[in-house]
Amino acid sequence: MTTTTLSAKELVEKQRKFFRTGETKSVAYRIDALKRLRSGIETYQERILSALRADLNKSEGEGFYTEIRLVLGEIDYTLKSLEEWVLPRTVPTSDQIPDGTSKIHPEPYGVTLVIAPWNYPFQLAFSPIVGAISAGNTVVLKPSELTPTVSKISAELIREYFPEEFFAAMEGEVETSTELLREKFDYIFFTGSTQVGKVVMRAAAEHLTPTTLELGGKSPSIVHADANLKSAAQSIVRGKFLNAGQTCVAPDYLLVHEDVRDAFIEELRQEITNKHGEDVMQNPDFPHIVNGKNFDRLNAFLENGEKVIGGRSDREQLMIEPTLLQGITWDSPIMQEEIFGPILPMMTYTDLDEVIEKIVDRPKPLALYLFTRAQQVQDLVLNNVSFGGGCVNETLLHMSSHELPFGGVGDSGMGSYHGRQSFETFSHHKSMLVRNV
């Protein structure tokens, strides 16, 4: 079902008519809308957290810090600087036009579509919406049908706080997405799999609609011989098993120097216990796999290689415990697609150049994590491997910074957002030269 009585075509036409009134271009209107969104999130906070528990078994703490707090932070960061961002920017004018002035004017695209994923169903829906609103656009949100409780709550929040000609949600299955993608939007922002991203891009091409694609991929974590193993284990366990590994920038596989393999395995084992308890299967706060289909896909991966840590699963609970696999090769089934679950395959190496060559031969990952104390090693990896973004001696935290644009490259996506970059992404930059005659 949808949260509006309008069809996709009618909703787009209604929003386009409203956009043409010019109201959303007012900075005051944008600021008021962002403040209303913030108020709505605070009012709905407990319901949002309950919905995250129902759909993914996220604890209150994990739900707040990984979903709600990040969106509120985006809103606050934007409100502090929006009046500056919207101003035309003066740039130098050619000496051949001494009586000219050149300016770049950011302007909204118009009617935008945000298609959200299920793994962080609140954060990854509303973070880009902050950018769309701040840039002066109207928004249609398509929440994920795989997290129906969060979808319903999100739609209720939007309906209570915003008129549908400005901001509306359309719930539904794949057919709803298909219906929306038939329409001509002025900008599309999609977060999800590479496979579906191709479908979205094909649909956008029919209307020559600019698109941001936030996809995924197999993000490597390299643990070099000189790494601080305890710190590396803490970061990797936190980054990999957050949301039961259902994170687009989670470490997807480990490349560990042969000299530190055994010691690092023990650090991982200890950190998993410290973080999730002696028996993770009895931990009521460990997130669940989103549905049976994904569980079955992940469960099959448990037959790859040798289980060194973990390996148990329970389909009734949709639960898989944190698992480390060794005896994995580049040709193993688990290395052929993004895992998106709490299973971590490990390979070892002695020659870093060979590892770099193997990574470069594969599709460009969304993230890369490198653990080393040597600047020379950092330079070698960062200068020779293309990836969306990442960390040295940490995981995930690059995507939490409002100052760092977040996005993929190649198969892991195109375009970026967060902080000011969200405003820039949802703005067309109109170049104007004025002669003072």
N, C-alpha and C positions, 0 to 999 in steps of 0.2 A: 504494500500500500504506500501511498505518498502522503506527505504532510500538507499538500496543497490540492485543491480541487482542480487546479489548472493542469493542462498537458504541458509537456516540455516546450512545445512551440508557443503556447499561450503565455507561459511564464517568461520565456525569453523576450517575447514581444512586449510584455508588460514592463519588464525591467528596462528594455531599450527605450521605451517611451519615457519612463521616469528618468533615466540617465540623461536624456536629451533636454530635460528641464534645467539642467546645470546645477541642481542642488548638491549632488555629491562632490562637485568640484570645490565647494566652499570648504575652507580649512576648518571652520567652526563646525560644520556638519560632520566632517571626518573625526574630529576630536571628540565630539559628542557621541558618535557611534562607537568609537573605541572605549570610551568610558562606560557606555551602556553594556558593551560586551564584557568588560571587566566586572561590572556589577552583576551581570547575569551569571558569570562563572562562579563568583563568590556565593551567590544565592543558591546555585545548583550544586555546589561543591560536594556535599554529602551524597546527593543522588548520582553524581558522576562517579564518585568512588565506589558506590554500591554497584553501579553498572559495570565498572571495570572488574570488580570481584566476580560478578555473575558471569561475564563473558570469558574472562581469562584467568580468574582466581588471583588477580593482583592484590597484594596487601594494600592497606590504606597508605602506608609509607611509600611504597613503590609507586602506587598510583598517583599520589600527590607530587612526588619529586620528579617523576619521569613524564607526567602528562600535564597536570594542572599548573604547577609552578613555572614550567618552561613557557607556557602560553602567557601567563600573567607577566612574566619577565619581558617577553616580547612586546606586550602592550605598553608596559611602563617605559621601556627603552624608547619606543616609538613616540610616545606622548612627549617625552623630554625634548625631542629634536625635530618633530614633524614640521613646525613652523619654519625651521631653517631649510629642511629638505625640499619643500615645495617651491622655494624661491628660484627664479631664473638665475642661471649661472653665467656670468660674463666671461668670455674667453678672448684671447688676442685676435685681432683682425689683421688681415694681410696688409702689408705696407702699400700695396697697389691701390688700396681703398682707404686713404687717410681720413676720409670723412665718414667712415662706417663704424658701426658697433655690432658685435657678434654676441649672441646669447643662446643658451640652451634652456629650453622650457620643458620641464617634466609635466606630462599630462596623462590622465588615465586612459586606458584602452577602451573601456566601456563595460560591456556585460561579460563577466568572467565565470568560468566553471572550475571548481575545485573538486577533484575526485580523490577521496581519502582511502587509506588502507585499513586493515584490521589489526595490525600488530601494536600500534600506538593510536588507537582509533579516535582519541580526543585530541591529543597533541598534534598529530600529523594532519588533522582536519583544520584545526583553528589557527595553528602557527602561520600557514600561508594566507589564511583569511585576514589576519592582521595586516599583512602586506597589501592585499587587495583593497581593503577598506582605506588604509592610510594613503594609497595612491589615488583614491577617489572613484573607484569602480563600484558597480553593483556585483553581487555574488550569488551564484547558485552552488550549493554544496550537495554532492552525492556521497553520503556516508557509506561505509562498508556494510553489506548485508551479513557478513560473517560474524560481526559483533552486534547483534540486533538490539541488545539492551542499551548499549552506548549510542547506537544510531537513533533510537527512539528518544532518549534523553536529550541528545544534541538537537534534534529537530524541535523538541518541545521548548528548549531554551531559546532557539532562534525565533520560533513563532511568537513567544511571549514578549520578546524584547525588540523585534524588528518587523517593519512592514514587508510583505513579500516582494513588493516592487523594488526593494533595495537589497534584501538578504533573505534567501529562502533555502530550505532543504527539500530534496526529493529523495525519499527512501524507496527501496525496492531492490529487486534482484538484477541480474545481468541485463534483462530487458530494459530496465530503467536507464542504465548507463548507455545502452545502445540507442534508446530514444533521445537522450540528451545529446549524444555525439552526432546525431543527424542534424542538429541545429547549428546555426552559425553563431558561435561565440566570438568575442574579440580577443580572448586569451584563455588558454586551458592550462591548468596546473594539475599534474597527475603524480601520485606517489603509489608505487606498487612494483610488480614484477616486470622484468625486461620483456617477457612475452606479451603481457597485456599492454605495456608501453608502446609496442609496435602497432597494436590495434588502435590505440588512441592517436598515435602520430599519423596513421593512414587516414583516420577520420578527419583529423585537423587539416590534413593536406587538401581535402576536398574543398575547404573554404579558405585555404591559405592562412589558417589561424596560427599565430605564434604560440609556442608550447614550451613549458618546462616539464621535464621528465625526471623525477627522482626515483631511481631504480635501485638495483642491488648488485649482487655479484659475490665472488669468492674473495673475501678480504684476508690477506695473509698476515700472520704475526711471526716475526723473525726474532728469535732469541739467540743472540750471538754469545760467543764464549766468554766475553768479559761482562755480561749483563749482571745486574743485581738480581739474583734469582728469586729471592723472597719478594721483592717489590714487583718483579715481573709477574710472578704467580698471582699476587694480589690483584694486579690490574687486569690480567687476562681472565681470572675467575669472575671478577666483577663485570667485565665487559662481555664475556661470552654467555654467562648464565643469567644475566638480567633478563627478565621477561621470558625465561626458559629458552634463551637463545633466539627468540623471535624478534630480532633487531637487525635492521638492514646494514648497520655498520658494525655488527658483532664480529669478533675474530672468527673467521670461517675455518681456518686450518693453521696448524703450527709448523714452523720450520725451526728446529732446535739444533744448535751445534752439537755434534756427536760427543764432544768432551764434557758437556754439562747435562746430557740427557737424563741420566739416572737421578742426579741431584735435583733436577728441575721437576721430574715426575713426583718426587717426594714432597717438594714444596707445593705443587698443585694439589696433591692429595690432602695435605694439611690445611691448605687454604679453603678447599671445598668444605671440609668438616667445620672449620671455623665460621664460615659464612652461612652454611645451610644446615648444619647439624650432623650428628653421627649417622642418622638414617634419613636421607632426604625424602624418601618415599613416605615418611611419617610427618614431614614438615607441612603444616596446613597452609603456609604462606608461599610455598613454591608454586610459581605460575603453571598453568596447564597449557597443553597444546590446544590450539583453537578449535579443532574439530577432528572427527574420525579419519577423514581422508588424509589430512596432514600427519596425523599420528601414524597411520599405516605406512606412509612414505618414509617417515623418519625411522620407524621400527625396523624396516628392511635394511637401513644403513647399519644397524647394530651387528649385522652379520659380516660386515667388512672388517678385515684385519683381526686384531686381538684386543679384547677389552682389558685395559690396564687399570682403569678406575671406573666404577659404576657399571652400567650396562643393563640395569633392570628397567622394566616398563610395566604399565598397567593401563590397558585400553579403557577399562570402565571409568577410571579417573582421568583419562587422557593425560597421563603423566609419564615422563621419562626422566630418570635421574641424570645429573651431570655425568657425562661419560667421556673418557679419554681412550682413543683407539691408536694402537701402533701397528706396524706391519702394513702400513698404507703405502701405495705407490701413486704416481701421477695418473695412472690409468684406472685406479679403483673406481667403482661406481660412485662412491661418496665424493670423489673429486671432480665429477662431471657436472654438478649443479650446485647452486647455493643451498646450504643445509637448512638454515632457518629453524634451528632447534638446538637442544642442549647436548649435542654430540660434537666432539672436537677431535678430528683426525690429526695425527702427528707424524711428521717425517723428519729425519735428521740429515745433516749435511756437514761437510768439512770444507767445501770450497764455496765461498759466498758468491763468486762470479757465476758459478753454475746455477745457483739458486736464482739469481737475478735474471739470468737468461730464461729459466723455466717460467718465471712470473711474467716476463715480458712477452713470452710466446702465447700467453693466455689472454682472454678478454680483460680489458682494463678494470681493476676493482674499484669499488666505491671508497674503500679505506685501506690503509696499510699501517701496521704498527711495528715499530722497530725498537728492540731493547738492546742497548749498547751504551758504553761510556765513551767510546772512541769517536771523535769528530770525523776522522777519516772514513769510518764505516758509515756514519750518517750521510756524509757527502756522497759516498759511492752509491748508496741505495736511492737517496732522494734525487740525484742527478740522472739516474738511469732508469727509473721506473715511473711510469705515468699512472696516477690514481686520483680519485676525487679529492681526498684530504686524509689526514691521519694524525698520528702522535708518535713522538719518540719517548720511550719509557713511560707510556700511559696508553689507555684505550678509551675510546668514545668521547672523551671530554672536549675534543675540538668542536663537536657539534653543539655544545652547550654555550658557546661563546657568541654573544651578539655582534662581536667585532669580526668574526671569521665567517665569510660566506661559505655555505654548505651546499654541496652538490656533487654530481658524478661527472664522468668523462667516458666517451665511447659507449660501450655496452652498459655502463653503470649510470648513464643518464646525461642530461644536458641542462644547462641553466643552474642557477643557485639562488639561495635565499638565506634568511636570518638577518636580524637587525636592519641596517639601512639597505642591505642588498635586497630584502623583501620589497621595500618601497621601489627600488630601482627596477626590479624584475617586473612589477606590475605597472610600470610607467613607460610610456613612449617618450623619447627624448627628441623634442622638436627643435631643430636648429633654425635660427632666424638671424639674418643680417639686415640691419637697418642703416640706410645712408642718410646722413644728416644734411640734407640739401634744403 
